[in-house]
Amino acid sequence: MNTPLAERLRPKQLDDYLSQQHLVGKDGMLYQQIKSGVIPSMILWGPPGIGKTTLANIIANESQRPFFKLSAINSGVKDIREVIEKAKKSGGLFTAKNPILFIDEIHRFSKSQQDSLLEAVEKGWVTLIGATTENPSFEVIAALLSRCQVYTLNAFNKEDLESLLKRAIKEDDVLSKLDIELKETEALLRLSGGDARKLLNIFELIVMSLDGKSISISNELVMKQVQSKAVRYDKTGEQHYDIISAFIKSIRGSDPNAAIYYLARMIEGGEDVKFIARRLIILASEDIGNANPTALVIANNTFQAVSVVGNPESRIILSQCTTYMASSPKSNASYEAINKAQHLVRETGDLSIPLSIRNAPTKLMKELGYGDDYKYAHNYANNFTMHEFMPEEISNTILYNPGNNAREEAMRKHLRTLWKDKYGY
């Protein structure tokens, strides 16, 4: 049988759908919409292998609507228009039940591709269901996002994944003929990374690689079989979160060699280059900060560049940015400063702002003393004069403590010269 286990076990109706009870349970919003037959256009957002495609199919089945599917990886504007035309023609008797257009990995669509969907969604020619592993606020254009409900699908927990394995053993036409004991599941779950599709594929590969009808699944057996058979998993989802974590930590740890290795893992696995570039922007402020402010400029330019250039040349731009950041001095002082400041705000509430630095746009405010005694820094030597900017209750509180690197040591020296003993720099 050539059909993979994950496909053979794909649920066809809502009652068989595993997990996501916050959406499809009796009180869930999606459950209510499906049962009422009023299905809005929507974006399903969640990690790989948690049933976004399956849920789209179930919605179409339960609501008895024509179903059209596109993959953002290999579809262009021409393909989108052709499918929309087919969907319009298939509507016919389905005036109250317009066809469903499912787009997998919608975050990979360009702006022009997403724009081509707007009229069809707005006029109700199709009900759009988009699936994405990326935050739709960043990856879906505002005009399309405003026409869709966004539903977040949660990662499977251990109980969900074990239930899926037990269902496979009990219900699958092939595996149900074998005597399979789930003695241990930790290795299977760890290798799957929470991806149900990957879990079932690994499980099937291991079971089918063993001779005999009686099989006991243990952690040792799983690791042995995976290593001996050199099992490869679908590249687009392979260890997605583990690899990006290793990539970021390698740059933070100033190891350009490890960082480039993990970058290559992501590129070879088909990772979205904008996803990688966005993480580099965050890292530039969180882990490098004022030790090298140019890092943020380079990271932002990298994001813009890969958005324009695309594959395969984006790998070179990402490599340059990665090696630059890994080799750069590091500081998390700005990151620590905002953490401390937010904690202080939560603890102290809305403290009174000193009158001298309040805005005074009205006559009454001026009469109340708003802006009185404010000292305009540029009127003084070195563009500085002592002034109190903090609320009285937290005066002298240090939130930004420059890091131990050449650039921030120079900043510390400058602040110490200005503020003398006030902040203890």
Backbone torsions as a table, in degrees:
resi	resn	phi	psi	omega
1	MET	NA	122.3	-175.7
2	ASN	-86.8	-19.2	-179.5
3	THR	-69.1	125.6	-179.4
4	PRO	-62.6	154.2	-179.9
5	LEU	-56.8	-41.5	-178.4
6	ALA	-59.1	-36.0	179.4
7	GLU	-75.9	-37.7	179.8
8	ARG	-64.9	-30.7	-177.8
9	LEU	-93.1	1.3	-176.1
10	ARG	-60.3	122.7	-178.9
11	PRO	-63.5	145.8	179.6
12	LYS	-105.8	-17.2	-178.7
13	GLN	-136.2	162.1	-172.0
14	LEU	-61.1	-37.1	-177.5
15	ASP	-63.4	-23.7	-178.7
16	ASP	-94.7	-3.0	-175.5
17	TYR	-75.1	129.7	-174.4
18	LEU	-89.4	132.7	173.0
19	SER	70.8	-166.5	-178.7
20	GLN	56.3	39.3	-178.1
21	GLN	-64.9	-22.8	177.3
22	HIS	-65.9	-18.6	178.1
23	LEU	-108.0	-42.5	-172.6
24	VAL	-112.1	3.4	171.9
25	GLY	-68.5	172.1	-175.3
26	LYS	-55.6	-30.4	-179.7
27	ASP	-100.3	3.8	-176.8
28	GLY	-75.1	148.5	-178.8
29	MET	-60.3	-44.5	-178.6
30	LEU	-66.2	-38.5	178.5
31	TYR	-58.7	-46.6	-178.9
32	GLN	-63.2	-40.6	-179.3
33	GLN	-67.8	-41.6	-179.7
34	ILE	-63.8	-44.9	-178.4
35	LYS	-68.4	-30.7	179.2
36	SER	-81.8	-17.0	-178.9
37	GLY	82.6	1.2	179.1
38	VAL	-98.3	95.3	-174.2
39	ILE	-105.1	116.4	177.2
40	PRO	-82.3	162.3	168.7
41	SER	-65.7	145.5	-172.6
42	MET	-151.8	159.3	171.3
43	ILE	-116.3	124.3	176.1
44	LEU	-98.0	116.2	-173.3
45	TRP	-116.0	125.6	177.9
46	GLY	177.2	169.9	-178.1
47	PRO	-65.4	167.7	-178.1
48	PRO	-63.2	149.9	170.2
49	GLY	70.7	29.6	179.5
50	ILE	-113.5	7.8	171.4
51	GLY	101.3	25.2	179.4
52	LYS	-67.1	-46.6	178.6
53	THR	-64.8	-42.3	179.2
54	THR	-59.9	-44.0	-179.2
55	LEU	-63.4	-39.7	177.6
56	ALA	-61.7	-42.7	177.6
57	ASN	-62.5	-42.4	-179.6
58	ILE	-64.6	-40.9	178.7
59	ILE	-59.2	-43.1	178.8
60	ALA	-65.3	-43.2	-179.7
61	ASN	-64.4	-48.1	-176.1
62	GLU	-66.2	-33.9	-178.6
63	SER	-93.9	-0.1	177.1
64	GLN	55.5	54.1	179.4
65	ARG	-117.4	149.7	171.8
66	PRO	-59.4	145.1	-173.4
67	PHE	-125.8	123.9	177.2
68	PHE	-122.1	141.3	-174.0
69	LYS	-130.6	137.1	173.1
70	LEU	-130.7	149.5	171.9
71	SER	-109.2	129.4	-177.8
72	ALA	-66.0	-16.0	-177.5
73	ILE	-70.5	-38.8	-173.6
74	ASN	-126.1	23.1	180.0
75	SER	-118.2	137.3	176.5
76	GLY	-109.9	-175.5	-179.4
77	VAL	-59.6	-38.8	179.5
78	LYS	-60.2	-42.9	179.3
79	ASP	-63.7	-40.7	-179.4
80	ILE	-62.0	-46.0	-178.3
81	ARG	-64.9	-38.5	179.1
82	GLU	-63.5	-43.2	-179.7
83	VAL	-67.4	-39.0	178.8
84	ILE	-62.7	-40.5	177.9
85	GLU	-63.4	-42.0	177.2
86	LYS	-63.1	-41.4	-179.6
87	ALA	-63.7	-41.0	179.2
88	LYS	-61.7	-42.5	-179.3
89	LYS	-69.9	-32.6	-178.7
90	SER	-74.4	-16.5	-178.6
91	GLY	-58.0	-57.5	175.7
92	GLY	38.1	-104.1	-179.3
93	LEU	-74.9	-5.4	-174.7
94	PHE	-96.4	39.9	-176.8
95	THR	-61.2	-33.6	178.6
96	ALA	-89.4	-11.3	-178.5
97	LYS	-130.9	78.0	-177.6
98	ASN	-66.4	152.3	-176.5
99	PRO	-60.6	156.0	176.8
100	ILE	-100.3	129.2	173.9
101	LEU	-109.5	113.3	-179.5
102	PHE	-100.4	128.1	177.9
103	ILE	-121.1	112.7	179.8
104	ASP	-81.3	140.6	-179.8
105	GLU	55.8	49.8	-176.4
106	ILE	-62.2	-21.2	178.6
107	HIS	-65.2	-17.2	179.1
108	ARG	-84.4	-8.8	176.7
109	PHE	-71.0	140.4	174.5
110	SER	-75.3	172.8	178.8
111	LYS	-60.2	-43.8	-178.5
112	SER	-64.6	-36.4	177.6
113	GLN	-66.9	-41.6	178.0
114	GLN	-67.8	-37.1	177.4
115	ASP	-58.6	-35.6	-177.2
116	SER	-67.8	-12.3	178.7
117	LEU	-89.6	-19.3	-168.3
118	LEU	-57.8	-49.2	-175.9
119	GLU	-63.1	-42.1	-178.6
120	ALA	-63.6	-38.6	179.3
121	VAL	-72.2	-44.8	-176.7
122	GLU	-64.6	-38.9	-178.1
123	LYS	-87.9	-2.0	175.8
124	GLY	76.5	19.6	176.4
125	TRP	-66.3	-33.5	176.8
126	VAL	-137.5	157.4	165.9
127	THR	-101.0	115.8	-177.0
128	LEU	-84.0	132.0	167.9
129	ILE	-123.9	112.2	178.0
130	GLY	-105.0	143.0	177.4
131	ALA	-115.6	135.0	-179.3
132	THR	-148.3	146.6	173.0
133	THR	-96.2	-5.3	-177.1
134	GLU	-108.2	154.2	179.5
135	ASN	-57.9	115.5	-176.5
136	PRO	-62.9	-22.3	178.1
137	SER	-61.0	-28.9	-180.0
138	PHE	-94.8	-30.0	-167.4
139	GLU	-108.1	-13.5	179.1
140	VAL	-111.6	131.4	-176.6
141	ILE	-61.7	149.3	-173.1
142	ALA	-58.7	-39.6	-177.6
143	ALA	-62.7	-38.9	179.3
144	LEU	-76.4	-40.1	-178.2
145	LEU	-62.4	-35.9	-178.7
146	SER	-68.2	-18.0	-179.7
147	ARG	-96.7	3.2	-175.7
148	CYS	-126.0	147.5	166.7
149	GLN	-83.1	141.3	176.7
150	VAL	-107.0	122.7	178.6
151	TYR	-116.8	127.1	-178.9
152	THR	-94.0	123.4	176.4
153	LEU	-97.7	132.0	-176.7
154	ASN	-86.5	151.5	175.7
155	ALA	-63.3	147.5	177.5
156	PHE	-64.9	142.3	172.5
157	ASN	-93.6	178.4	-175.9
158	LYS	-59.1	-42.0	-178.2
159	GLU	-64.2	-39.8	178.7
160	ASP	-60.6	-47.4	-176.0
161	LEU	-68.0	-38.8	176.9
162	GLU	-66.7	-36.4	176.5
163	SER	-62.6	-37.3	179.2
164	LEU	-65.5	-41.0	177.2
165	LEU	-63.8	-42.5	179.6
166	LYS	-65.4	-36.4	177.1
167	ARG	-65.3	-39.7	179.3
168	ALA	-62.0	-44.3	-179.8
169	ILE	-64.0	-37.9	-175.1
170	LYS	-82.9	-39.4	-167.9
171	GLU	-106.2	-23.7	-177.3
172	ASP	-68.9	137.0	-176.6
173	ASP	-61.0	-31.5	-178.4
174	VAL	-85.8	-53.9	-173.6
175	LEU	-70.1	-28.8	-178.9
176	SER	-65.6	-17.2	178.7
177	LYS	-83.8	-7.2	-179.1
178	LEU	-105.2	157.0	175.9
179	ASP	-96.2	95.2	-174.9
180	ILE	-112.3	125.2	176.8
181	GLU	-109.9	126.1	175.5
182	LEU	-89.0	83.4	-178.1
183	LYS	-71.3	-44.5	177.9
184	GLU	-140.7	146.4	-177.3
185	THR	-125.2	-6.0	-172.3
186	GLU	-57.5	-44.5	-177.7
187	ALA	-64.8	-42.3	177.7
188	LEU	-59.9	-46.7	-177.9
189	LEU	-66.4	-38.9	-179.5
190	ARG	-66.0	-43.0	179.8
191	LEU	-67.0	-30.7	-178.0
192	SER	-75.8	-25.0	-177.8
193	GLY	62.6	25.1	179.9
194	GLY	85.3	0.8	180.0
195	ASP	-88.3	111.7	-175.6
196	ALA	-64.0	-39.0	179.4
197	ARG	-62.1	-45.1	179.5
198	LYS	-65.3	-39.9	179.1
199	LEU	-57.0	-48.5	-178.5
200	LEU	-67.2	-37.5	178.5
201	ASN	-65.5	-42.8	177.5
202	ILE	-63.7	-46.3	-178.8
203	PHE	-58.2	-45.2	-179.6
204	GLU	-66.3	-41.5	179.3
205	LEU	-61.0	-40.3	-179.4
206	ILE	-68.5	-47.9	-178.6
207	VAL	-62.5	-43.4	-177.1
208	MET	-72.1	-18.6	-179.7
209	SER	-84.1	-7.9	-178.2
210	LEU	-102.3	140.4	176.9
211	ASP	-87.0	148.8	176.3
212	GLY	101.6	157.9	-177.0
213	LYS	-93.5	-9.6	-179.9
214	SER	-111.6	115.9	-173.6
215	ILE	-131.6	129.8	176.2
216	SER	-113.2	115.2	-176.2
217	ILE	-86.6	115.1	176.2
218	SER	-122.7	165.8	178.2
219	ASN	-61.4	-42.2	179.6
220	GLU	-61.6	-44.0	179.9
221	LEU	-63.0	-44.8	-178.4
222	VAL	-59.7	-49.8	-178.1
223	MET	-64.5	-37.7	179.1
224	LYS	-63.9	-45.7	-178.9
225	GLN	-67.9	-39.7	179.9
226	VAL	-62.9	-43.4	-179.1
227	GLN	-69.8	-41.4	-176.0
228	SER	-73.8	-29.9	-178.7
229	LYS	-96.1	-3.0	-179.0
230	ALA	49.2	51.9	-176.3
231	VAL	-61.8	130.0	175.6
232	ARG	-111.4	140.8	-177.2
233	TYR	-108.9	168.7	-178.7
234	ASP	-59.0	125.7	-170.8
235	LYS	-65.8	-33.2	-174.4
236	THR	-66.3	-19.4	-179.2
237	GLY	-118.5	2.5	-169.5
238	GLU	-61.5	116.5	173.4
239	GLN	42.3	41.7	-173.5
240	HIS	-47.8	-54.3	-173.9
241	TYR	-78.4	-33.7	178.0
242	ASP	-64.8	-41.2	-175.5
243	ILE	-72.6	-41.3	178.2
244	ILE	-65.7	-33.7	176.3
245	SER	-64.5	-45.0	179.2
246	ALA	-64.6	-37.2	178.4
247	PHE	-61.8	-51.2	-178.5
248	ILE	-63.5	-44.2	-177.7
249	LYS	-68.3	-29.8	176.8
250	SER	-68.9	-39.9	177.0
251	ILE	-67.2	-45.5	178.7
252	ARG	-58.1	-36.4	-179.3
253	GLY	-85.4	9.0	176.0
254	SER	60.2	40.2	176.9
255	ASP	-116.1	90.4	-177.4
256	PRO	-63.8	-28.7	-178.6
257	ASN	-68.3	-47.1	177.3
258	ALA	-65.7	-39.6	-179.0
259	ALA	-61.3	-43.4	178.9
260	ILE	-66.5	-37.1	177.2
261	TYR	-59.3	-47.8	-178.7
262	TYR	-71.3	-30.1	173.4
263	LEU	-61.9	-44.3	178.6
264	ALA	-62.6	-38.9	177.2
265	ARG	-58.2	-43.6	-178.7
266	MET	-69.0	-41.3	179.6
267	ILE	-64.8	-45.8	178.6
268	GLU	-64.7	-28.2	178.9
269	GLY	-83.5	1.0	177.1
270	GLY	82.3	20.3	-179.1
271	GLU	-63.3	146.6	177.8
272	ASP	-66.1	123.0	-175.6
273	VAL	-63.9	-30.1	178.7
274	LYS	-70.3	-32.0	175.3
275	PHE	-61.1	-45.8	179.7
276	ILE	-64.0	-46.2	-177.3
277	ALA	-64.0	-35.9	179.4
278	ARG	-65.1	-39.2	177.9
279	ARG	-65.0	-33.5	178.2
280	LEU	-67.7	-34.6	176.7
281	ILE	-63.0	-46.1	179.6
282	ILE	-61.4	-45.6	-178.8
283	LEU	-61.4	-35.9	-177.5
284	ALA	-58.3	-35.6	178.0
285	SER	-89.5	-41.2	-173.9
286	GLU	-69.8	-38.5	-170.8
287	ASP	-114.3	-14.0	179.5
288	ILE	-115.6	-48.3	172.5
289	GLY	51.6	-135.4	-175.9
290	ASN	-78.2	-2.4	171.9
291	ALA	-64.8	-28.1	177.6
292	ASN	-160.0	81.4	-176.5
293	PRO	-58.9	-22.4	178.9
294	THR	-62.5	-24.5	-179.4
295	ALA	-58.3	-39.6	179.7
296	LEU	-66.5	-38.9	177.9
297	VAL	-62.2	-46.1	-179.2
298	ILE	-65.3	-41.9	-180.0
299	ALA	-63.2	-43.2	179.5
300	ASN	-65.0	-41.6	177.0
301	ASN	-65.7	-33.0	176.3
302	THR	-62.9	-44.9	178.8
303	PHE	-60.1	-45.8	179.7
304	GLN	-62.4	-41.5	-176.9
305	ALA	-65.9	-47.2	-177.8
306	VAL	-69.8	-25.6	176.9
307	SER	-67.5	-30.3	-179.3
308	VAL	-89.2	-42.4	-171.9
309	VAL	-80.2	-45.9	-177.7
310	GLY	72.6	-170.5	-179.4
311	ASN	-83.3	154.4	1.0
312	PRO	-91.2	-6.6	-173.3
313	GLU	-68.0	-21.7	180.0
314	SER	-56.9	-27.3	-178.2
315	ARG	-60.1	-33.8	-178.9
316	ILE	-70.1	-42.9	179.7
317	ILE	-64.8	-43.8	178.1
318	LEU	-63.7	-36.7	178.7
319	SER	-64.9	-43.0	178.9
320	GLN	-61.4	-47.0	-178.3
321	CYS	-64.9	-41.7	-178.3
322	THR	-63.5	-47.2	-178.8
323	THR	-67.0	-36.6	177.3
324	TYR	-62.0	-47.3	-177.3
325	MET	-69.8	-39.2	179.1
326	ALA	-64.7	-31.7	-177.8
327	SER	-89.6	-3.1	-176.1
328	SER	-82.7	152.6	169.2
329	PRO	-58.0	152.3	-175.2
330	LYS	-118.5	147.1	172.9
331	SER	-157.7	133.1	172.9
332	ASN	-110.4	23.5	-175.9
333	ALA	-63.0	-40.0	179.1
334	SER	-67.3	-40.0	177.1
335	TYR	-61.7	-46.5	178.4
336	GLU	-64.8	-36.2	-177.9
337	ALA	-63.7	-45.3	-178.8
338	ILE	-71.0	-32.7	175.1
339	ASN	-61.3	-46.9	179.7
340	LYS	-63.9	-42.7	-177.6
341	ALA	-63.5	-43.9	179.6
342	GLN	-65.7	-39.0	177.3
343	HIS	-62.9	-41.2	179.3
344	LEU	-64.1	-42.1	179.1
345	VAL	-62.7	-42.7	179.6
346	ARG	-64.9	-34.2	-178.9
347	GLU	-76.3	-38.4	-171.0
348	THR	-102.7	-15.5	178.1
349	GLY	74.6	-156.1	-176.0
350	ASP	-87.0	83.0	179.5
351	LEU	-70.3	153.2	-177.7
352	SER	-69.5	128.2	178.8
353	ILE	-77.7	134.7	179.4
354	PRO	-51.1	136.7	-177.9
355	LEU	-57.4	-35.3	-173.5
356	SER	-63.9	-25.2	-178.3
357	ILE	-110.9	15.7	175.5
358	ARG	-82.2	153.3	176.2
359	ASN	-76.2	143.2	-177.9
360	ALA	-130.2	70.5	-176.9
361	PRO	-78.6	-15.5	-177.8
362	THR	-118.0	161.4	179.0
363	LYS	-61.7	-41.6	-179.8
364	LEU	-60.0	-44.1	-179.4
365	MET	-62.4	-39.6	178.4
366	LYS	-65.0	-40.6	178.3
367	GLU	-64.3	-28.9	179.6
368	LEU	-82.3	-0.6	175.7
369	GLY	96.6	5.8	178.4
370	TYR	-62.0	127.6	177.3
371	GLY	83.9	-4.0	179.4
372	ASP	-64.1	141.4	175.4
373	ASP	65.5	15.6	175.3
374	TYR	-70.5	134.6	-179.3
375	LYS	-105.9	114.6	-178.2
376	TYR	-76.1	112.0	-169.5
377	ALA	-54.3	-36.3	-174.1
378	HIS	-72.5	-8.0	176.6
379	ASN	-85.1	0.2	-174.1
380	TYR	-119.9	162.4	179.4
381	ALA	-58.4	138.5	179.7
382	ASN	61.2	19.7	177.8
383	ASN	57.2	38.3	-177.7
384	PHE	-153.0	142.7	168.3
385	THR	-149.6	147.9	-179.7
386	MET	-60.6	131.5	179.6
387	HIS	-155.3	152.4	178.4
388	GLU	-97.6	116.5	179.9
389	PHE	-105.7	-22.8	-178.4
390	MET	-81.9	151.0	168.9
391	PRO	-56.4	147.6	-174.1
392	GLU	-54.1	-39.5	-174.4
393	GLU	-64.9	-24.7	-177.2
394	ILE	-121.7	23.1	177.1
395	SER	-55.8	142.5	178.8
396	ASN	74.9	4.1	178.9
397	THR	-71.6	128.0	177.3
398	ILE	-92.8	121.0	176.1
399	LEU	-110.0	-39.4	177.5
400	TYR	-101.0	116.0	178.4
401	ASN	-116.0	102.1	-174.7
402	PRO	-51.5	144.5	-177.7
403	GLY	-74.2	172.1	-178.8
404	ASN	-90.9	72.7	176.6
405	ASN	-146.1	164.4	-170.5
406	ALA	-57.2	-46.6	-176.1
407	ARG	-66.7	-45.0	-178.1
408	GLU	-76.2	-24.8	173.0
409	GLU	-65.1	-36.6	176.1
410	ALA	-66.1	-38.6	177.2
411	MET	-65.1	-40.6	179.3
412	ARG	-62.4	-43.4	179.8
413	LYS	-62.0	-41.5	179.9
414	HIS	-64.7	-44.9	179.6
415	LEU	-64.6	-37.8	179.2
416	ARG	-64.7	-38.7	178.1
417	THR	-64.4	-39.6	-177.9
418	LEU	-73.8	-49.4	-168.4
419	TRP	-96.1	0.1	178.6
420	LYS	52.4	-118.4	-176.1
421	ASP	-99.0	0.8	-173.6
422	LYS	-58.5	-48.6	-175.9
423	TYR	-105.0	-4.6	177.2
424	GLY	71.8	27.7	178.0
425	TYR	-70.9	NA	NA
